Amino acid sequence: MARVHEGMQFFFEIATFQGAKVRKLTIGVFKITSFNYYLDSVTCGVFMQLVSVFLSAFTLLAISVDRYRAVIFPLQPRPTIRTALLVIAVTWTTAMIASLPVAMFARVTRRAGHDGTGEDYCEETWPRGESQRYAYSISVMVLQYFLPLAILTFTYINIAVVVWAKRVPGEAVNSRDQKVAASKRKVRTDTPVHSK
């Protein structure tokens, strides 16, 4: 049983490590300095930075749900290795699909810079204009911030209540506990101690 849980933790650590590698690689390679874009139009549509942020949020969610299950339902069977692989696959697939619009609509556009010369910018050009871009931005905010925050808050508050607020089984009878504690106390006598 513990071995399966270690397997789940191992796979979650692999998923987190892969997400960190992707994030470091994309941030290092596709660094945009003061919003200017110095690479070509093909790399503008690379959406791995957004994928890595989604991946981090979804991996934290998977870990919190796993911990929630372990604490709230301790007698249920632990997820199997196959379940862990499925969770990782769903996490990666969902992160890729949620980031796909960036790959589809990001284009390099030329605008006049501060000094009058043309500068390249990597921007999302949506077919229906700014309203579609705004709707996608709201969706990203909900999926990356509000939904994970709500789920993490729910799971960890419930875990804290179970761990800190509830009594340990067997200690619920106060009168019995007080009698046991009283019987264990040593009776102090007022006999003098002789020193040599």
Buried (B, 14 or more C-beta within 10 A) or exposed (E): EEEBBEBBBEBBEEBBEBBBEBBEEBEEEBEBEEEEBEBEEEBBBBBBBBBBBBBBBBBBBBBBBBBBBBBEEEEEEBBEEEBBBEBBEEBBEBBBEBBEBBBEBBEBBEEEEEEEEEBBBBBBEBEEEEEBBEEBEEEBEEBBEEBBEEBBEEBBEEBEEEEEEEEEEEEEEEEEEEEEEEEEEEEEEEEEEEEE
